[in-house]
Amino acid sequence: MGTNVIILIDLNIILDVLQRREPFYEASARLLAAVETKVIEGFIAAHSITTLFYLIQKDKSSAEARASITNLLQFLKIAPVDQSTIDQALNLDYGDFEDAVQMISAVQCKAEYLLTRNITDYRPALLTVIQPVDFLSTI
């Protein structure tokens, strides 16, 4: 695989790294490193950024939230969430609307994979939904 592989990364993967959550930290950190070194192209959905800011700020501070997000955006691209994204997500039969928005956002940024630890949340899957540890074994 080369840089032409596009992935959308679910927020739980980012949080695994920022909060050093075990036993997921290593695989999630390796995934982000692969994006940072341009082995693959990584996106995060626009709405995940606001949630991430909120969670970091609540745990630490606004300054820390800004710094963390600024750092992530050095190598992660933002997948837009617009009216079309929301309209299509509303038509996906998912238990959690946020997951539907993630899936449509992944489709719209032409991702081949949606990386998450909650694979079962993304059914029906419109593209390959995979955990970091399994994805890493393919690159």
C-alpha positions, 0 to 999 in steps of 0.5 A: 500500500502507498500513500494513495490509501485513504482512511477516516479515523474515528474519535476513539482511536485519537482518544486512545493515543491522547489518553494512552488507553490500554490495551489500545494505545500501541496500535492506535499510536502506530496508526497515527504514526503511519499517517504522520509519515505519509504511509497513508492519508488520514482524515478526521470528520469535522464534527469529531474536532469539536467533540475532541476539543470539548473532551480535552478541555474538560479533562485539561484546559482550552490551551491544551485542547488547542495545542493537541488539535493543532498538532493533529492537524499537522498531518490529519486532514478534515473531512467536511460535514455539510448538508449533504453529509447530514441528509445522507446520514439521516437516511442510514439506519444506524442506532447512533446518528453520530456513527452515521455521520462518520460513515457518510463523511468517510464515503465523501472523502473517498476513504477506503477504510473507516478505522474504529474500535467499534466495528459493530456500530457501523452496520450496514457498512458502506466501506471497510470498517476495521480496527487499527490492529487489523489494518496495520497488518495490511500495510 
